[in-house]
């Protein structure tokens, strides 16, 4: 299996979907958003699935969807909670280069809209800051490319990913 995909990981509101579409266009590759895949397949929002089936079941559903994809020349935007599954992350690492879209908490918090309807995979009472503290080490563990996004336009983030990806490819 060739590693000819780019996988975007990071917190919700880090721009994985938006940047992913722009990146795919610039590479002339396909684009997969695993959250949209789950929603279109189930006919439910992520929040509905979490409300009806719970966080643990949602994580298993997400893992199964990730394990089911085998794209080539594709930009893959993942759900922010995918890093909880070693199985899913190992699969994604075999498929492509993992790029972590990094933002300081203050910026994620500023961008966060409709936290309760977003489909955030979190336990009862867990704040956005708790989630950030819990997930950041996981994103860092899996990332092969670190993209500092703060104070950058989407276009600048895309350019930074392309530069880092090419550097990784040819080194």
Secondary structure as GFF3:
##gff-version 3
##sequence-region A 1 171
A	DSSP	beta_strand	5	9	.	.	.	ID=ss1
A	DSSP	alpha_helix	16	27	.	.	.	ID=ss2
A	DSSP	beta_strand	30	33	.	.	.	ID=ss3
A	DSSP	alpha_helix	34	42	.	.	.	ID=ss4
A	DSSP	alpha_helix	46	68	.	.	.	ID=ss5
A	DSSP	beta_strand	74	77	.	.	.	ID=ss6
A	DSSP	three_ten_helix	82	84	.	.	.	ID=ss7
A	DSSP	alpha_helix	86	95	.	.	.	ID=ss8
A	DSSP	beta_strand	97	102	.	.	.	ID=ss9
A	DSSP	alpha_helix	105	111	.	.	.	ID=ss10
A	DSSP	alpha_helix	128	142	.	.	.	ID=ss11
A	DSSP	beta_strand	145	148	.	.	.	ID=ss12
A	DSSP	alpha_helix	154	169	.	.	.	ID=ss13
###
